[in-house]
Amino acid sequence: MLIILDQINLLFKIRKITEAVWEAFRIFLDRIPDTSEYQNWVTACQRETFCIFDIGKNFSNSQEHLEIIQRVRIIDIYLKTEGDFPICL
């Protein structure tokens, strides 16, 4: 019985880790990860004791996320000053 409970707990943990990593890519990087990138994150989360906030912190501090934020800020400033954004970007 204990073996079954351990397996259920492990399955639950893996499922939650994979969901958290997938959502972190979607929310912070606005993209779908490639297979190896996704697997690297899932493996790192399984080996270490990351909580959901650690995953969010790592993604939000990533260079890719910071570049997205910078682009959005530039667009926002442009829209406020010019009123319209050129489509050719």
Order of alpha helices (4+ residues) and beta strands (2+ residues): alpha-alpha-alpha-alpha
